[in-house]
Structures are given as structure tokens and as C-alpha cells.
Amino acid sequence: MSEAVQTLEGWYALHDFRLMDWNAWHAATPQERKHAADELQSFLSQWQQVENDKLGSTAVYSIVGQKADFVFMQMRETLEELNELETAFNKSSFAAFTIPVYSYVSIVELSSYLAKPGVDPALDPELQARLKPILPKSKHICFYPMNKRRDGNDNWYMLPAEDRKTMMRSHGMIGRTYAGKVKQIITGSVGLDDWEWGVTLFSDDPLHFKKLVYEMRFDEVSARYGEFGDFYVGNVMLPEKFAAFIQI
């Protein structure tokens, strides 16, 4: 049996993708729309306060294309907290005008070899900042789930641990060339969702997403062992922009 790589875990994450029910929104009275919009802004304010208190983080983005209209990316200390905020929002009048189309549950994950020898990861500020990240408010987002292939001779999980570590370090070097251009958050979802990892990228230039993912496709980790789900890309939606988005 190949050795399993130990991981460090941080905040739980929920990617909540929704469509806007524009027919229902148009059919609502101005008073109903105002009440729903005010309720939405109240949720956004509450989530921002949680982030200010460093007890979690939220990112809100519109999504380009027909897969969804917007996404709430939520991070919290526990799975119970994610469930509570999701349920509270679903009970709101604004949520009644939305259609959930996709969700992804995961947890921030880092390989244990990033831990410094002799240092408790819980006491390492740099490591804690990566395990419990404040989500960027960059102009653009790109999210996709992925697996490591388990197919015949191309079975990632049958490789020796040292070979996997070497390849992942090489793979990571590509990402480092985009430091300052792309912020990447890896969340693990083995046993939590249908895929094994979720990758969320943030950047002020969406072209960096194309170039980074394309370049990584030539690395053996992706070219031989990577399997990818749907990609979701979009634009940051701050509270005032969300208000404009639903204005009719």
C-alpha cells in the first residue's frame, strides 16, 4: 500500500452557485423586490462583519455564461456554521427568487510538508494565514473541481510517496511563476463532495487563468494524472454592484 500524504486542514468552504429567477423577480411588486434586496444587503453586511472579526470569509462573484448567475464562496471554522448560514439564507425572501444550480463542499488543505520542523502548525502565523485565508476581492474568479486519475498504469494513488512529492513540487513551481498575478486556494473534498479537490483562482486579469491552466496541462501531474470538472468564471460583485445587478 502506498503511503498517504498527511495534510493540514483549515476553514471549511462552501461554493454556492445560483441562478436568478428573473421571471419571478419581474412579477414581484416593487415592495417585495425592495424587501428582498434589503434582506440581501443585510446578509452581505453580516458576512462582512464575520470576515472583519476573522471568524470566516466571503467572496461574491457574478458568473459569466449559463451555468449560474452568481456564487457565494463562504468559509467558516466548522461545517455546522456553513450549514447554518446556508439555511438562514435559504429562508430569506431574496433566496426565493434564486435557483440553486451547483454547490461544492470542501476544506482548505495544505500538504503537511509545508509545516516547519519542530513548529506547531497552530502557532505558525504564516501557515495559519493560508489555512484560514481572507478571500481576495480581485476582479475575477475561476473555480473548478478536479481528481487525480486512478486508471490502469496511470493510477496516482499507486505511486510511491516520494515520486508524488517530487512531481507536486515541480507542479507547484509553475504556480509560483504567477505569484502576484493569481491567488490560488486549494480545498480538499475527498469524502465531502463528488470530486477530490476544488481549485479557486483569483486575479485582476482573467487571461492569467487561461495561461496558468494551459501551462499546467503540460506538466505530468495534470497531463497524465489530472481530471477536471466544469469551470466557472466571473467578476467580483461588491454590495453596491449586486444592488445594481438586481435593479429593474
C-alpha positions in Angstrom: 0.0 0.0 0.0 1.4 3.4 -1.0 1.9 5.9 1.8 -0.9 8.5 2.1 0.4 12.1 2.3 -0.6 13.8 5.6 -2.5 17.1 5.2 -3.2 20.2 7.3 -6.8 21.5 7.3 -8.2 24.9 7.9 -11.6 26.5 7.3 -14.5 24.7 5.7 -15.6 26.0 2.4 -18.9 26.2 0.5 -19.3 27.3 -3.1 -23.0 28.2 -3.6 -23.9 28.8 -7.2 -27.3 30.2 -8.1 -29.4 31.4 -11.0 -31.6 34.4 -10.6 -35.3 33.7 -11.3 -35.8 36.8 -13.4 -39.4 35.9 -14.3 -40.4 35.8 -10.6 -38.3 38.9 -9.9 -40.1 40.9 -12.6 -43.5 39.5 -11.4 -42.9 40.7 -7.8 -44.2 44.0 -6.6 -41.8 46.9 -6.1 -42.3 46.5 -2.3 -41.5 42.8 -2.5 -38.3 43.5 -4.5 -37.2 46.2 -2.1 -37.8 43.9 0.9 -35.8 41.1 -0.7 -33.0 43.5 -1.8 -32.7 44.9 1.7 -32.6 41.4 3.1 -29.8 40.5 0.7 -27.8 43.6 1.8 -28.3 42.6 5.4 -26.8 39.2 4.8 -23.8 40.7 2.9 -23.2 43.1 5.9 -23.4 40.2 8.4 -21.0 38.1 6.3 -18.6 41.1 6.1 -18.7 41.5 9.9 -17.7 37.8 10.3 -14.8 38.5 8.0 -13.8 41.6 9.9 -13.8 39.5 13.1 -11.6 37.0 11.3 -14.1 34.2 12.0 -14.6 33.4 8.4 -14.6 34.9 4.9 -17.0 35.5 2.0 -16.5 36.3 -1.7 -19.4 37.2 -4.0 -19.0 37.0 -7.8 -21.2 37.1 -10.8 -20.8 34.2 -13.2 -20.4 34.6 -16.9 -22.3 32.1 -19.0 -25.4 30.0 -18.4 -24.2 27.7 -15.6 -25.0 30.3 -12.9 -25.7 34.0 -12.3 -23.6 34.4 -9.2 -21.7 32.5 -6.5 -21.3 32.9 -2.8 -18.0 31.4 -1.7 -18.2 31.0 2.1 -15.5 29.9 4.6 -16.2 29.1 8.2 -14.5 27.3 11.1 -17.0 24.4 11.2 -19.3 22.5 8.9 -22.2 23.4 11.2 -21.6 27.1 10.7 -21.7 26.7 6.9 -24.9 24.7 7.2 -26.4 27.4 9.5 -25.6 30.3 7.1 -26.8 28.4 4.1 -30.1 27.6 5.8 -30.6 31.1 7.1 -30.1 32.5 3.5 -32.4 29.8 2.1 -35.2 31.1 4.4 -34.8 34.7 3.2 -37.2 36.3 0.8 -34.4 37.0 -1.6 -33.4 33.4 -1.8 -37.0 32.6 -3.0 -36.0 34.5 -6.3 -33.0 32.3 -6.8 -32.5 28.8 -8.1 -29.6 26.7 -6.7 -27.7 25.1 -9.6 -24.5 23.8 -8.1 -22.7 23.6 -4.8 -19.3 22.4 -3.6 -18.3 21.5 -0.1 -14.7 21.2 0.9 -12.0 22.3 3.4 -8.8 24.3 2.9 -6.0 21.8 2.6 -2.2 22.1 2.6 0.4 19.3 2.4 2.0 18.6 5.7 5.5 19.0 4.3 4.9 22.8 4.4 4.9 22.7 8.2 8.2 23.8 9.7 10.1 21.1 11.6 9.6 21.5 15.4 7.0 24.2 15.0 3.3 23.6 15.9 1.3 24.5 12.8 -1.3 26.0 15.0 1.3 28.5 16.2 2.8 29.4 12.8 1.1 32.7 11.7 2.2 32.3 8.1 0.7 28.8 7.9 -2.5 29.8 9.7 -3.0 32.7 7.2 -3.0 30.1 4.4 -5.3 27.6 6.3 -7.7 30.4 7.3 -7.5 32.8 4.3 -9.3 36.1 3.9 -10.7 35.7 0.4 -9.4 38.2 -2.1 -11.7 40.7 -3.7 -9.9 40.5 -7.0 -11.7 41.5 -10.2 -12.2 37.9 -11.3 -12.7 34.3 -10.1 -12.2 30.9 -11.6 -13.4 27.7 -9.9 -13.1 24.1 -11.0 -13.1 20.7 -9.2 -10.6 18.0 -10.0 -9.4 14.5 -9.4 -6.2 12.5 -9.6 -6.6 9.7 -12.1 -7.0 6.1 -11.0 -6.8 4.3 -14.3 -4.6 1.3 -15.0 -1.0 2.3 -15.2 -2.0 5.9 -14.6 -3.0 5.5 -11.0 -1.8 8.4 -8.9 -2.6 6.6 -5.7 -0.3 3.6 -6.5 2.8 5.8 -7.0 5.4 5.9 -4.3 5.0 8.9 -1.9 8.4 10.3 -2.9 7.5 10.3 -6.6 4.2 12.1 -5.9 6.0 14.6 -3.7 8.6 15.3 -6.4 6.0 15.8 -9.1 3.9 18.0 -6.9 6.8 20.2 -6.1 7.6 20.6 -9.9 3.9 21.3 -10.5 3.9 23.9 -7.8 6.8 25.7 -9.4 4.6 26.6 -12.3 2.1 28.2 -10.0 4.9 30.2 -8.3 5.7 32.0 -11.6 2.2 33.5 -11.3 2.8 34.9 -7.8 1.3 38.4 -7.5 -0.9 37.7 -10.6 -3.0 34.8 -9.4 -4.1 33.9 -5.8 -4.9 30.1 -5.6 -6.8 28.4 -2.8 -6.9 24.6 -2.8 -9.7 22.9 -0.9 -9.8 19.2 -0.3 -13.1 17.4 -0.7 -12.3 13.6 -0.5 -15.3 12.2 1.4 -17.0 15.6 1.3 -18.1 16.0 -2.3 -18.0 14.2 -5.6 -14.6 15.4 -6.6 -11.3 15.2 -4.7 -10.2 18.9 -4.7 -11.6 22.3 -5.5 -9.4 24.9 -7.1 -10.4 28.6 -6.7 -8.3 31.2 -8.5 -8.5 35.0 -8.1 -6.9 37.5 -10.4 -7.4 41.1 -11.7 -6.7 39.7 -15.2 -8.8 36.7 -16.4 -6.3 36.0 -19.1 -4.0 34.7 -16.3 -6.5 31.9 -15.7 -6.2 30.7 -19.3 -2.4 30.9 -19.3 -1.8 29.3 -15.9 -4.2 26.3 -16.5 -2.9 25.8 -20.1 0.7 25.8 -18.9 0.0 23.4 -16.1 -1.6 21.0 -18.6 1.9 20.3 -20.0 3.1 19.2 -16.5 3.0 15.5 -15.9 0.7 15.9 -12.8 -2.0 17.4 -15.0 -1.2 15.8 -18.4 -1.1 12.2 -17.1 -3.0 12.2 -13.8 -5.4 15.2 -13.8 -9.1 15.0 -14.4 -11.2 18.2 -14.4 -14.8 19.2 -13.9 -16.7 22.2 -15.1 -15.0 25.7 -15.0 -16.9 28.7 -13.5 -15.5 32.2 -14.2 -16.9 35.6 -13.2 -16.5 39.1 -12.0 -16.4 40.4 -8.4 -19.7 41.7 -7.1 -19.4 44.1 -4.2 -22.7 45.0 -2.4 -23.3 48.1 -4.5 -22.7 46.1 -7.7 -25.1 43.4 -6.5 -27.7 46.1 -5.9 -27.3 47.3 -9.4 -27.4 43.7 -10.8 -30.9 43.1 -9.5 -32.2 46.6 -10.3 -35.0 46.6 -12.9 
